[in-house]
Amino acid sequence: MAYEHPGSVEVGTSVSVTLAVTNTGGRTTRFSAPLSVRRRNGTWRQEATPTFGAIDPGETVRVDSSPYELRYLGQYAFRLGDPGPSTTIRTRPATLAWGRGYQPPAGYRLRVGVPDLREAYAYVDPNGIDRVRSAPGEQWVFVPLTVSNPSDAAVTPPAADDVTLFPSGTPYDHTALVEQPLYQGPPYVATELRPTGEVAGYVPYAIPEAASVDDLRVVWTTSADDGDIAVSWQSRGVPPYRGG
């Protein structure tokens, strides 16, 4: 009995485990056993039972399991038969390019666009006068965030506080702006989403002026009873996000 699969995949990936069974006996036999999965030190949950058919003496038959979505960070164990030897697959944070969407088990779908970096931004003061705000040594980053609900039930999208900007490895929480910057559209505000609903807006940050888009990554993390998820949006070619 042997397992063939990747040792590590990004969270949210669907994987199939290749099950290899060798007939070490002296006659043709049929083999079938349940495939079970568990997370951490939880209980085993039986999945579909693969069928290997007739296996001749000395023959090895390989069967791919049904795809299984590894939804949370951590370790997943797979076991054919009870009892039987098990194998494990670890999950790591997902790394996406700007503009790609990610759908966690909660039902909503997130998408982070390319950040807009500005040394200054224009706004209109209470008297209706156009003003420009700038700060020496800093720049503003406007991160476009879109959350949609493709499910058939209402969902609560993540808050702006759940999204963190990392320029050059340093975490920055979003900044509350007093003024409404012109040409940026509305800020992102999390509100309950009905089926097919969508909320979009920007999340602002103030960071050192020397940073560029390729220095940035936007990280969304969430913790639930079922497990943790971490997803990073960043430029292509930047090393994958490993967490932390």
trRosetta pair geometry for C-beta under 8 A, 3 or more apart (Angstrom, degrees):
i j d omega theta_ij theta_ji phi_ij phi_ji
1 19 7.7 -28 -157 -170 82 86
1 20 7.2 140 -159 85 36 64
1 21 5.8 -2 -102 -108 67 69
1 22 7.6 -129 -50 23 34 78
1 80 6.5 -159 -161 72 128 126
1 81 7.8 -75 -118 12 158 132
1 84 6.9 -94 145 -168 169 109
1 85 6.2 154 96 41 125 114
2 19 7.9 147 79 -163 49 43
2 20 4.3 -17 63 64 95 113
2 22 7.8 40 0 -13 103 105
3 17 5.8 -29 -157 -176 103 111
3 18 7.1 130 -167 75 50 61
3 19 6.5 -20 -107 -105 66 56
3 20 7.4 -159 -74 21 19 87
3 78 6.7 135 -130 86 147 120
3 80 7.7 174 -78 -7 100 117
3 87 4.0 -109 55 -13 159 160
4 17 7.3 141 67 -172 50 60
4 18 3.8 -23 63 66 103 115
4 20 6.4 63 -14 -21 108 115
4 62 7.5 -8 23 -142 132 123
5 15 6.2 75 -157 165 114 128
5 16 7.6 -154 -109 98 102 43
5 17 4.7 -37 -65 -118 134 72
5 18 6.5 177 -59 21 72 75
5 78 7.7 81 3 27 160 149
5 87 6.9 130 36 125 122 137
5 89 5.9 -69 127 -78 130 120
6 9 5.4 96 90 -58 134 96
6 15 6.8 -116 36 -129 102 135
6 89 6.7 67 85 -134 71 111
7 89 6.7 -173 -166 -126 25 63
7 90 6.8 6 152 27 69 93
8 89 7.0 164 -91 -170 29 69
8 90 4.7 -22 -108 72 84 93
8 91 7.2 156 -159 -98 69 19
8 92 5.7 39 176 -17 113 113
9 13 4.2 -105 151 62 125 151
9 15 5.9 -169 -12 -60 165 129
9 70 6.2 114 77 47 118 145
9 89 6.4 3 11 173 103 117
9 90 7.9 157 26 85 58 48
9 91 6.0 -33 75 -111 71 69
9 92 7.4 -175 95 24 24 83
10 13 5.1 106 66 -35 72 117
10 91 6.8 40 163 -161 17 82
10 92 6.0 -58 -106 70 50 78
10 93 7.0 -25 -144 114 84 29
10 94 4.2 88 174 -103 119 69
10 95 6.9 -119 -114 16 136 69
11 70 6.5 -113 -134 115 49 91
11 71 7.0 32 -176 164 87 23
11 72 6.4 -15 -145 -168 117 10
11 73 5.4 -46 -81 -71 136 65
11 91 4.4 85 -82 165 71 125
11 92 6.8 -135 -25 76 82 28
11 93 6.3 -23 11 -122 115 27
11 94 5.2 -99 57 -35 79 94
11 229 5.8 177 138 -135 148 74
11 230 6.9 102 25 47 147 63
11 231 7.5 -112 72 -72 113 79
12 69 7.1 -19 -161 -171 37 99
12 70 7.2 -47 5 81 12 68
12 71 6.4 48 -92 -128 50 46
12 94 5.5 -8 30 -62 123 142
12 102 6.7 -60 -121 -157 173 98
12 103 7.8 134 -148 66 127 59
12 104 7.3 -85 -93 -102 116 58
12 229 7.5 65 -49 -141 102 114
12 231 7.7 29 -11 -87 142 113
13 69 7.4 177 97 -144 28 60
13 70 5.7 -1 63 45 74 104
13 91 7.4 -179 31 -123 101 102
13 94 7.9 163 -38 -97 88 105
14 67 4.2 29 166 175 116 117
14 68 6.6 158 -154 72 70 26
14 69 4.7 -36 -91 -87 81 69
14 70 7.5 173 -96 7 29 71
15 67 6.8 144 69 -148 17 70
15 68 6.1 -33 64 59 70 80
15 70 6.3 17 9 -17 110 114
15 89 6.4 -156 69 -170 164 171
16 64 4.6 24 157 -178 132 104
16 65 5.3 178 -160 65 74 72
16 66 7.0 -130 -115 127 94 12
16 67 5.3 -57 -64 -88 87 58
16 68 7.3 128 -92 10 42 78
17 35 7.5 167 65 -157 127 139
17 64 7.4 152 77 -154 35 57
17 65 4.6 21 51 16 81 128
17 68 7.6 -3 -10 19 97 124
17 78 5.3 170 -60 151 170 172
17 87 7.3 150 -147 73 134 129
17 89 7.9 -132 -84 -35 107 131
18 62 5.5 1 -178 -171 105 109
18 63 7.3 157 -155 78 59 32
18 64 5.4 -33 -98 -96 69 69
18 65 7.6 -133 -73 1 23 79
19 35 7.2 -117 -62 -90 145 123
19 50 5.9 149 42 65 145 160
19 52 7.9 -104 106 -78 113 110
19 62 6.9 155 78 -152 45 56
19 63 5.1 -20 60 63 99 84
19 64 7.6 167 14 -95 77 18
19 65 6.4 84 -21 -47 109 92
19 80 5.6 108 -134 -74 131 151
20 60 5.7 8 -175 -180 99 110
20 61 7.3 167 -148 83 53 38
20 62 4.8 -18 -96 -97 78 84
21 31 5.4 -146 148 94 158 157
21 52 5.4 -41 47 -112 138 162
21 55 6.5 -92 108 -86 105 162
21 60 6.9 166 84 -151 36 62
21 61 5.6 -16 61 59 88 87
21 63 7.8 1 7 10 105 103
22 55 7.8 172 -161 175 22 138
22 58 7.6 -22 -173 -165 95 26
22 59 7.2 -175 -144 97 61 35
22 60 4.4 -26 -93 -95 84 85
23 28 7.4 -4 -166 -127 166 40
23 29 6.0 159 -127 39 121 100
23 31 7.7 -155 -81 -28 90 129
23 55 4.1 165 -43 126 124 111
23 56 6.3 -178 55 92 149 27
23 57 5.5 -112 116 -112 116 30
23 58 6.5 -35 79 10 88 22
23 59 5.5 22 29 52 112 75
23 60 7.8 -153 12 -76 68 41
24 58 7.7 69 -110 -85 37 43
25 29 6.3 50 52 -12 138 133
25 57 6.2 -103 89 -111 58 88
26 57 5.6 15 -148 -108 25 139
27 57 6.3 20 -45 -57 9 109
28 54 5.4 14 175 -176 114 104
28 55 6.7 168 -153 80 67 40
28 56 5.0 -29 -99 -106 92 54
28 57 6.8 -85 -64 -25 52 72
29 54 7.4 162 87 -147 19 61
29 55 5.9 -24 67 58 69 89
30 52 7.3 158 -166 77 59 86
30 53 6.5 -78 -130 169 88 24
30 54 5.5 -45 -82 -90 80 54
30 55 7.2 138 -105 9 29 81
31 52 4.5 -4 72 52 94 132
31 55 5.9 -1 4 3 112 131
31 61 7.8 164 49 54 120 130
32 49 6.1 54 175 158 99 113
32 50 7.3 -160 -140 94 71 50
32 51 5.0 -11 -106 -115 110 67
32 52 6.5 -161 -76 18 58 82
33 49 6.9 -154 107 -151 22 95
33 50 7.7 -6 60 57 61 81
33 80 5.2 88 96 169 122 83
33 81 3.9 -27 -178 -75 145 79
33 82 7.8 171 -173 3 105 65
33 84 7.0 99 158 -58 150 155
34 46 4.9 -26 174 -145 133 113
34 47 7.5 146 -179 56 83 55
34 49 4.7 -57 -99 -97 60 95
34 80 7.6 174 90 -151 37 51
34 81 7.0 125 51 -87 63 27
34 82 6.7 -8 60 -11 109 107
35 46 7.3 116 78 -157 44 63
35 47 4.9 -38 90 62 94 104
35 48 6.7 7 44 73 110 54
35 49 6.7 166 7 -110 77 39
35 50 6.0 52 -28 -5 121 100
35 65 5.6 -167 159 -118 175 126
35 78 6.6 -10 -173 -169 98 97
35 79 7.3 157 -156 81 52 43
35 80 5.4 -23 -100 -99 74 72
36 44 4.1 25 161 179 136 110
36 45 6.2 152 -159 71 82 32
36 46 4.9 -45 -97 -94 87 54
36 47 6.6 169 -104 7 29 79
36 78 7.4 156 82 -155 48 49
36 79 5.0 -18 61 62 95 94
36 80 8.0 174 19 -84 71 25
36 82 6.8 56 -8 -67 141 108
37 44 7.2 133 63 -155 23 65
37 45 5.6 -33 65 63 75 88
37 47 5.8 48 -5 -31 107 118
37 68 6.3 169 -79 -159 161 155
37 76 6.2 -10 -166 -176 102 104
37 77 7.0 154 -154 81 51 53
37 78 5.6 -16 -100 -101 76 69
37 79 7.8 179 -77 21 32 73
38 41 7.9 7 142 -168 124 14
38 42 4.9 -164 -171 77 99 86
38 43 6.1 -148 -120 100 123 24
38 44 4.7 -73 -49 -95 120 48
38 45 6.3 135 -83 7 68 78
38 76 7.5 161 82 -156 35 60
38 77 5.2 -13 60 58 84 102
38 79 7.9 5 8 4 100 112
39 42 5.1 27 64 20 69 128
39 72 7.0 40 -142 64 150 120
39 74 6.2 70 -167 98 100 133
39 75 7.2 139 -153 83 60 54
39 76 5.7 -34 -96 -103 71 68
39 77 7.7 178 -87 17 22 79
39 227 7.0 -74 168 -74 155 133
40 74 5.9 -35 -62 169 87 144
40 75 6.6 108 -82 59 44 88
44 79 6.6 -50 -129 43 130 128
44 82 7.5 154 111 -101 163 119
46 49 7.8 -4 178 -62 109 84
47 65 7.0 51 107 -170 142 120
47 66 6.7 -151 164 48 122 111
47 68 6.8 -58 -109 -89 155 123
48 65 7.3 150 65 -161 100 80
48 66 5.1 73 28 -5 134 130
50 63 4.6 142 177 120 132 140
50 65 6.1 -88 -58 -99 127 67
50 80 7.6 -42 39 -126 117 116
51 63 7.3 169 68 -124 37 161
52 55 6.0 -4 135 -49 118 116
52 61 4.7 119 -166 98 103 139
52 63 5.7 -119 -94 -26 73 134
53 61 6.9 -160 55 -151 91 161
55 59 5.2 -161 -172 81 75 110
55 60 7.9 24 -153 -114 118 14
55 61 5.2 -111 -101 -10 107 125
56 59 4.2 77 59 -10 81 132
65 68 6.9 -9 120 -20 123 110
65 78 7.7 -127 -18 -156 167 140
68 76 7.9 169 122 166 129 154
70 76 5.6 -112 -119 -21 108 147
70 89 6.6 -104 -87 107 150 121
70 91 4.9 -177 143 -75 126 128
71 104 7.4 98 -169 -159 97 68
71 105 5.2 42 -167 -46 142 118
71 226 7.5 -7 99 132 127 125
71 227 6.9 126 101 61 89 136
71 229 7.5 -53 158 -85 70 112
72 91 6.9 134 99 64 37 152
72 226 6.2 -156 -58 128 146 85
72 227 2.8 31 -159 113 155 149
72 228 6.1 98 -166 50 96 42
72 229 6.2 -88 -122 -68 61 76
73 91 5.4 -139 -125 93 40 106
73 92 7.4 49 -129 -123 91 18
73 93 7.1 -3 -95 -70 120 60
73 227 6.4 175 41 168 63 108
73 228 4.7 -36 36 83 117 93
73 229 6.5 174 -20 -96 94 31
73 230 6.3 34 -59 11 136 97
73 243 7.9 92 -134 -89 147 141
74 90 7.2 -110 139 -144 25 70
74 91 6.2 13 44 43 41 101
74 227 6.3 -110 4 -144 128 122
74 228 7.5 110 -34 43 101 92
75 88 5.3 -8 -172 -169 105 123
75 89 7.4 153 -155 78 58 38
75 90 5.2 -30 -99 -99 72 75
75 91 7.8 -159 -77 12 28 75
76 88 6.6 150 79 -154 46 66
76 89 5.0 -15 61 61 100 88
76 90 7.7 178 20 -86 71 26
76 91 7.1 59 -11 -25 105 103
77 86 4.9 17 -179 168 107 134
77 87 7.1 155 -153 79 63 33
77 88 5.0 -32 -97 -95 68 82
78 86 6.3 156 78 -159 40 80
78 87 5.4 -20 60 62 93 84
78 88 7.5 172 15 -88 74 31
78 89 7.2 35 -11 -3 112 102
79 82 7.2 80 126 -81 122 69
79 83 8.0 -60 178 -165 134 52
79 84 5.3 140 180 75 92 99
79 85 7.3 -170 -133 100 83 29
79 86 4.1 -43 -82 -97 94 91
79 87 7.8 162 -78 18 51 62
80 84 5.3 -98 82 128 55 157
81 84 3.3 105 75 -51 99 140
92 240 7.9 61 124 139 130 131
92 242 6.7 -42 -171 -134 120 59
92 243 7.3 -124 -165 -22 78 113
93 219 7.9 -18 -168 -140 146 105
93 230 3.8 -54 -112 98 108 107
93 231 6.5 -173 -173 -84 88 26
93 232 6.0 61 143 -11 124 102
93 240 7.8 161 82 160 92 96
93 241 5.0 -69 101 105 133 103
93 242 6.7 155 33 -148 115 13
93 243 5.0 159 -23 -61 128 84
94 102 6.5 143 97 -121 149 136
94 230 7.3 169 25 97 68 57
94 231 4.6 -11 65 -117 104 80
94 232 7.0 -175 94 27 55 67
94 241 7.9 16 88 59 30 114
95 231 7.8 178 -78 -162 26 57
95 232 4.9 -14 -113 67 68 106
95 234 6.7 -38 -163 34 95 111
95 240 4.2 -133 -18 -142 160 83
95 241 4.9 161 -90 19 100 88
96 100 4.0 -134 -179 72 118 130
96 102 6.2 -130 -37 -53 154 113
96 112 7.8 122 87 44 120 102
96 231 6.5 10 1 -179 114 102
96 232 6.9 169 26 87 69 51
96 233 5.2 -30 77 -101 94 68
96 234 7.7 122 74 24 48 64
97 100 5.3 92 59 -18 70 119
97 233 7.2 21 134 -154 14 74
97 234 7.4 -70 -118 73 39 47
97 235 7.4 29 -139 -151 77 23
97 236 5.3 1 -109 -62 116 88
98 112 6.6 -88 -136 107 64 80
98 113 6.0 52 179 -171 98 33
98 114 4.4 64 168 -74 155 68
98 115 7.9 -115 -117 -7 132 64
98 233 5.7 88 -94 172 52 107
98 234 7.3 -94 -48 108 79 5
98 235 6.8 0 -17 -86 110 51
99 111 6.6 8 -164 -175 33 105
99 112 7.6 -83 -47 85 24 48
99 113 5.6 47 -82 -117 69 62
99 114 6.9 -8 -42 -32 97 80
100 111 6.9 -157 101 -131 25 84
100 233 7.1 -177 49 -118 90 98
101 109 5.1 14 -178 172 121 110
101 110 6.6 155 -154 81 67 41
101 111 4.4 -40 -94 -79 76 98
102 109 6.9 164 79 -158 34 66
102 110 5.2 -18 59 60 87 93
102 111 7.6 157 14 -78 66 51
102 220 7.9 175 67 60 140 135
102 231 5.1 134 137 -146 178 162
103 107 7.8 -27 -171 -175 96 15
103 108 7.3 -159 -136 105 72 34
103 109 4.4 -30 -89 -101 89 85
103 110 7.7 171 -82 17 39 66
103 150 7.3 -39 -117 34 136 125
104 107 7.9 -32 84 11 69 31
104 108 7.3 8 47 62 88 71
104 110 7.6 27 -6 2 98 110
104 222 6.9 39 -150 48 173 140
104 229 5.4 75 -121 162 126 179
105 224 8.0 -122 69 52 117 157
105 226 7.0 -49 72 79 157 150
106 155 6.2 112 148 -156 91 125
106 222 7.7 -48 -28 128 138 163
106 224 7.6 179 -70 -62 103 152
107 149 6.7 25 133 -145 98 81
107 150 7.7 -154 175 59 71 67
107 151 3.9 -27 -167 -25 113 151
107 153 6.7 -61 -156 64 165 95
107 155 4.6 -159 83 -84 118 142
108 147 5.3 10 170 -176 130 100
108 148 6.7 155 -163 79 78 36
108 149 5.3 -45 -108 -93 78 68
108 150 8.0 127 -137 17 34 71
108 151 7.5 -74 -66 3 43 112
108 155 4.8 -168 -50 113 98 148
108 157 5.2 153 -145 -102 172 79
108 158 7.8 -156 77 -10 143 79
108 193 6.5 97 -104 49 116 145
109 147 7.0 156 76 -155 47 53
109 148 5.0 -18 58 62 101 88
109 149 7.5 -177 15 -82 81 22
109 150 5.9 39 -15 -4 125 110
110 145 7.3 -30 -159 -164 92 89
110 146 7.4 141 -159 82 45 56
110 147 5.5 -16 -100 -101 66 79
110 157 8.0 132 -85 -155 89 102
110 158 7.1 2 -87 22 130 123
110 220 6.3 -42 143 23 168 175
110 231 7.4 139 75 80 134 150
111 145 7.5 150 81 -157 54 45
111 146 4.6 -13 61 62 101 102
111 147 7.8 -176 23 -76 70 38
111 148 7.8 19 2 2 110 101
112 143 6.4 -19 -158 176 101 106
112 144 7.0 137 -162 84 48 63
112 145 5.8 -13 -105 -103 71 70
112 146 8.0 -167 -74 25 30 72
112 163 7.7 157 -97 -143 127 132
112 218 5.0 -157 -176 81 157 143
112 220 7.6 -171 -45 -28 131 119
112 233 4.0 -158 72 12 130 168
113 143 7.4 157 62 -175 71 57
113 144 3.6 -6 43 70 121 118
113 145 7.7 -133 14 -63 82 30
113 146 7.4 62 -27 -5 102 105
114 144 7.5 20 51 29 45 112
114 213 6.5 3 -169 -146 94 139
115 141 4.9 -7 -178 -170 127 103
115 142 6.7 148 -162 71 70 43
115 143 4.9 -31 -104 -94 90 73
115 144 7.8 -171 -98 9 40 72
115 165 7.7 82 -96 -125 148 124
115 213 5.9 176 59 -120 97 88
115 216 5.7 -37 21 102 148 163
115 218 7.2 152 -56 -46 114 120
116 141 7.1 145 73 -159 47 51
116 142 4.4 -18 60 60 103 100
116 143 7.9 -164 22 -71 70 29
116 144 7.5 65 -10 -29 103 96
116 184 7.5 -165 72 -119 147 93
116 202 7.7 -50 34 -127 115 135
117 139 5.6 29 -174 142 92 133
117 140 7.4 155 -155 84 47 47
117 141 5.5 -18 -100 -102 68 75
117 211 7.4 -155 -121 96 140 87
117 212 7.3 -100 -10 -139 167 41
117 213 6.6 -131 -18 -61 123 79
118 121 5.1 69 123 -66 149 88
118 139 6.3 168 82 -174 37 91
118 140 4.9 -19 65 64 93 95
118 141 7.8 174 22 -81 72 29
118 142 7.0 27 2 -6 115 106
118 181 8.0 134 60 -154 163 148
119 134 6.1 15 143 -131 77 112
119 139 5.1 -53 -98 -115 49 97
119 140 7.8 152 -115 20 4 77
119 209 6.6 46 -116 -136 90 109
120 132 5.2 30 161 176 128 102
120 133 6.2 171 -158 83 80 42
120 134 3.7 -43 -96 -76 103 99
120 140 7.8 84 -117 13 11 113
121 132 7.2 173 88 -150 27 65
121 133 5.9 -14 59 55 75 92
121 140 5.8 -42 -23 49 121 151
121 179 7.9 169 100 94 111 120
121 181 4.1 -34 162 -129 137 119
121 182 7.3 170 172 37 87 70
121 184 7.2 1 -152 -38 135 129
122 130 6.2 -9 -170 -169 110 97
122 131 7.0 155 -154 83 61 43
122 132 5.3 -34 -96 -96 69 74
122 133 8.0 166 -95 14 21 72
122 181 6.8 94 65 -156 47 70
122 182 4.6 -33 93 33 97 120
122 183 7.5 50 57 14 106 108
123 130 7.7 156 85 -151 30 55
123 131 5.6 -24 68 65 77 92
123 132 7.9 144 21 -97 68 28
123 133 6.5 9 14 -7 115 112
123 179 3.7 58 163 161 171 130
123 180 5.9 136 -139 69 109 49
123 181 5.5 -73 -74 -102 96 39
123 182 6.0 -176 -96 -21 40 84
124 128 6.1 -9 -179 -142 112 35
124 129 6.9 151 -155 70 67 29
124 130 5.9 -39 -99 -94 71 52
124 131 7.1 141 -113 17 19 83
124 179 7.9 158 49 -162 41 108
124 180 7.6 -21 40 66 82 96
124 182 7.0 85 -22 -63 88 111
125 128 7.3 -53 71 17 66 17
125 129 5.1 -9 40 57 108 85
125 131 5.2 65 -38 -15 102 130
125 179 7.5 -52 -93 -114 58 119
131 179 7.5 -108 73 -127 120 159
133 179 6.5 161 -20 37 143 145
135 138 4.2 -5 91 51 112 119
135 206 7.1 12 50 -152 148 126
137 208 6.7 -49 166 -138 76 69
137 209 5.7 -143 -176 -5 25 115
138 206 5.2 5 -176 -177 132 98
138 207 6.8 141 -153 74 79 25
138 208 6.6 -77 -110 -113 54 27
138 209 5.8 166 -165 -52 2 86
139 206 7.5 164 80 -151 31 58
139 207 6.3 -30 63 68 78 74
139 208 7.4 13 19 120 88 25
139 209 4.5 111 -28 -114 100 63
139 211 7.2 -146 50 50 123 91
140 175 7.8 -104 -130 56 91 141
140 181 7.8 176 124 -78 157 152
140 204 6.1 -23 -169 -161 106 102
140 205 7.1 147 -159 77 57 48
140 206 5.9 -33 -101 -97 66 66
141 165 6.3 129 89 -143 146 162
141 167 8.0 -176 -38 -56 155 124
141 204 7.0 142 78 -158 54 51
141 205 4.4 -14 59 61 104 100
141 206 7.7 -173 17 -80 81 19
141 207 5.7 19 -12 11 122 118
141 211 8.0 -36 -64 92 128 128
141 216 7.1 157 -141 -110 152 151
142 181 7.3 -114 -82 66 138 154
142 184 5.4 -119 -144 -140 158 122
142 202 4.3 -11 -174 -169 95 141
142 203 7.6 144 -159 65 49 37
142 204 5.6 -20 -101 -99 67 73
143 163 7.2 -161 101 143 146 137
143 165 6.6 -159 -44 -81 144 116
143 202 6.2 133 64 -161 41 73
143 203 4.6 -27 64 59 103 90
143 204 7.7 -174 18 -80 77 22
143 205 6.9 40 -13 -3 111 110
143 218 5.7 128 -148 -96 145 144
144 200 7.2 7 -173 -174 90 97
144 201 7.6 -158 -141 119 60 20
144 202 5.5 -43 -89 -97 54 74
145 160 7.6 166 40 -109 159 77
145 163 6.5 -101 -95 -59 147 170
145 188 4.8 11 62 -91 115 155
145 200 7.0 -179 93 -146 50 56
145 201 6.5 -15 59 69 85 59
145 202 7.1 123 14 -126 81 24
145 203 5.4 38 -9 -15 129 110
146 198 6.6 -4 -172 -173 94 107
146 199 7.5 171 -150 90 51 46
146 200 4.2 -5 -107 -106 83 98
147 157 4.0 94 132 -138 159 140
147 158 7.0 -177 -92 33 147 78
147 190 7.6 23 35 -117 154 80
147 193 6.9 -135 120 -47 102 150
147 198 6.9 167 89 -152 48 60
147 199 5.3 -3 59 58 94 89
147 200 7.5 -178 24 -77 57 55
148 193 7.4 164 -163 -169 28 154
148 196 7.9 -22 -176 -165 97 33
148 197 7.2 -179 -151 98 59 44
148 198 4.2 -16 -104 -103 82 93
149 154 7.5 -9 -163 -138 160 36
149 155 5.2 174 -119 32 116 114
149 157 7.8 -108 -62 -65 97 99
149 193 4.0 167 -32 128 135 125
149 194 6.8 169 74 91 151 26
149 195 5.9 -125 121 -123 115 29
149 196 6.5 -48 83 1 86 11
149 197 4.9 21 32 54 120 78
149 198 7.1 -149 13 -71 74 51
150 196 7.3 49 -116 -94 38 50
151 155 6.3 87 45 -36 129 124
151 195 6.3 -105 94 -114 55 84
152 195 5.1 18 -137 -111 35 138
153 195 6.6 62 -4 -67 12 100
154 192 5.6 17 178 174 116 108
154 193 6.5 164 -155 85 66 47
154 194 5.3 -33 -100 -107 89 50
154 195 7.0 -80 -68 -33 51 66
155 192 7.4 166 83 -156 32 66
155 193 5.3 -16 61 61 80 100
156 190 7.2 55 178 164 75 112
156 192 5.6 -40 -95 -104 69 72
156 193 7.6 166 -96 17 20 80
157 190 4.8 -147 81 -141 93 94
157 191 7.5 17 31 51 109 36
157 193 5.8 66 -35 -15 104 121
157 199 6.1 -140 18 45 159 127
158 162 4.1 -93 180 60 116 151
158 163 7.0 112 122 -40 128 90
158 190 6.4 -119 100 -104 29 138
158 220 6.5 99 97 -156 172 118
158 222 6.5 -110 -100 -77 122 122
159 162 5.2 113 60 -8 68 99
159 190 4.7 -94 -98 3 55 150
160 163 6.0 -63 -163 36 46 106
160 174 5.1 -59 155 33 112 160
160 187 8.0 -13 -80 164 149 103
160 188 5.6 137 -84 90 106 110
160 189 7.8 -36 -33 -100 115 36
160 190 6.9 -148 -23 -23 69 103
160 203 4.9 166 -144 -119 105 114
161 173 7.0 2 -135 -154 70 110
161 174 7.1 -115 -88 28 46 110
162 220 5.9 40 135 -148 94 81
162 221 6.8 -145 -173 61 81 56
162 222 6.3 16 -158 -79 130 85
163 174 6.9 47 80 -43 93 119
163 203 5.7 78 83 95 136 177
163 218 6.1 0 -174 -178 102 102
163 219 7.3 155 -156 79 54 44
163 220 5.3 -24 -101 -91 74 83
164 171 5.1 -15 174 -155 129 103
164 172 6.9 146 -170 65 76 45
164 173 6.4 -44 -118 -93 83 53
164 218 7.3 159 80 -157 41 55
164 219 5.0 -22 64 63 93 95
164 220 7.8 165 20 -81 71 35
164 221 7.6 -3 11 9 114 103
165 171 7.4 128 76 -158 46 52
165 172 4.6 -30 73 64 97 101
165 174 7.4 102 -5 -78 108 65
165 205 4.7 -33 22 -79 154 168
165 207 6.9 -102 119 -61 134 132
165 216 6.3 -31 -165 -153 96 104
165 217 7.7 152 -157 80 51 41
165 218 5.7 -26 -101 -103 66 72
165 219 7.9 171 -88 19 18 77
166 169 6.2 9 178 -116 107 14
166 170 6.6 155 -153 66 65 35
166 171 5.6 -31 -95 -93 81 56
166 172 7.2 173 -86 15 30 79
166 216 6.9 136 76 -156 56 52
166 217 4.8 -15 59 61 107 88
166 218 7.6 -175 18 -84 78 24
166 219 6.1 42 -14 -9 117 115
167 170 6.1 -23 70 55 68 91
167 172 6.6 16 12 -6 95 128
167 207 4.8 97 2 -166 151 145
167 208 6.9 -162 110 38 146 90
167 211 4.3 -30 -159 -122 135 154
167 215 5.1 40 -155 126 79 108
167 216 5.3 -27 -92 -94 75 73
168 211 6.5 -124 -18 -105 105 106
168 215 5.2 -16 -51 -174 78 113
171 219 8.0 -62 -117 41 100 128
172 205 5.2 88 121 -160 128 124
172 206 7.6 -150 -172 66 136 50
172 207 5.7 -91 -52 -87 169 98
173 205 7.8 176 106 -117 27 96
174 203 4.8 -80 -112 176 138 98
174 204 6.0 97 -168 68 92 51
174 205 5.7 -85 -122 -77 53 77
175 204 5.1 -72 63 111 89 96
175 205 5.6 125 0 -127 100 29
175 206 4.8 61 -50 -6 158 95
176 204 7.9 128 -98 65 13 114
177 180 7.5 128 111 -86 117 30
177 181 6.8 -24 150 -26 162 96
177 187 7.5 -176 42 -80 109 137
177 204 5.3 25 -28 58 118 164
180 184 7.9 -156 174 54 66 110
180 187 7.9 -117 -125 -25 81 102
181 184 4.3 46 91 2 110 133
181 204 7.8 135 -4 -91 133 135
184 187 7.9 26 119 -72 118 63
184 202 5.4 -63 170 12 108 152
185 200 7.9 -21 137 118 143 96
185 201 6.5 -152 117 -129 104 64
185 202 6.5 123 69 -14 95 104
186 189 7.5 -61 150 1 113 103
186 201 4.8 -69 101 -113 80 113
186 202 7.8 164 96 18 39 78
187 201 4.9 61 144 164 22 131
187 202 5.8 -69 -121 64 53 72
187 203 7.3 87 -163 -92 85 39
187 204 7.1 -56 -120 -13 110 101
188 199 7.1 99 -152 139 76 101
188 200 7.1 -69 -104 171 86 27
188 201 3.4 179 -71 76 51 103
188 202 6.1 -151 -22 62 91 17
188 203 5.1 -34 30 -60 129 80
189 199 7.0 -104 73 -176 61 132
189 201 6.4 39 1 23 64 159
190 199 7.0 132 -121 99 37 158
191 199 5.9 149 42 -88 88 149
193 197 3.9 -168 -165 84 82 120
193 198 7.0 58 -137 -71 126 19
193 199 6.3 -119 -82 -13 110 104
194 197 4.5 98 54 -30 65 129
207 211 5.4 -29 126 27 126 145
208 211 5.6 106 76 -18 83 100
211 215 4.4 -126 -155 76 86 142
211 216 6.5 86 164 -57 122 91
212 215 5.2 104 52 0 63 102
212 216 7.7 -129 102 -10 40 93
213 216 5.7 -63 -157 28 39 114
213 235 6.0 104 129 -59 93 125
214 235 4.7 -53 -112 32 67 158
214 237 7.8 -25 -141 79 113 107
214 238 6.3 177 -166 -70 76 115
216 234 6.8 -170 103 -124 58 81
216 235 7.7 88 61 -16 74 99
217 232 5.0 -1 176 -170 120 111
217 233 6.7 160 -162 77 67 45
217 234 3.9 -24 -108 -81 90 117
217 238 6.9 -166 -70 123 110 150
217 241 6.1 162 170 -80 153 116
218 232 7.0 146 75 -157 45 57
218 233 4.6 -10 57 55 98 101
218 234 7.3 179 21 -65 63 66
219 230 6.6 -8 -170 -168 103 92
219 231 7.2 159 -152 83 56 44
219 232 5.0 -20 -98 -100 78 78
219 233 7.9 -161 -72 22 35 66
219 241 6.6 159 -100 -151 108 153
220 229 7.9 -10 114 114 87 98
220 230 7.4 166 87 -150 50 45
220 231 5.1 -9 59 60 95 94
220 232 8.0 -175 22 -79 65 34
220 233 8.0 41 -4 -8 100 98
221 228 7.1 -5 -170 -173 94 99
221 229 6.8 171 -149 89 50 58
221 230 4.7 -5 -104 -104 89 80
221 231 7.8 178 -76 23 47 61
222 228 7.1 172 89 -150 48 57
222 229 5.2 3 53 52 89 99
223 227 7.9 -109 -146 137 58 27
223 228 5.0 -18 -105 -102 74 85
224 227 6.6 3 64 50 84 41
224 228 7.7 167 25 -83 63 38
230 241 7.3 -135 138 125 109 126
230 243 5.7 82 97 -102 167 90
232 240 7.6 135 61 -172 136 59
232 241 3.3 117 -7 -15 157 155
234 238 4.8 -90 143 65 126 141
234 241 7.0 148 -7 -45 136 106
235 238 5.0 93 68 -17 81 118
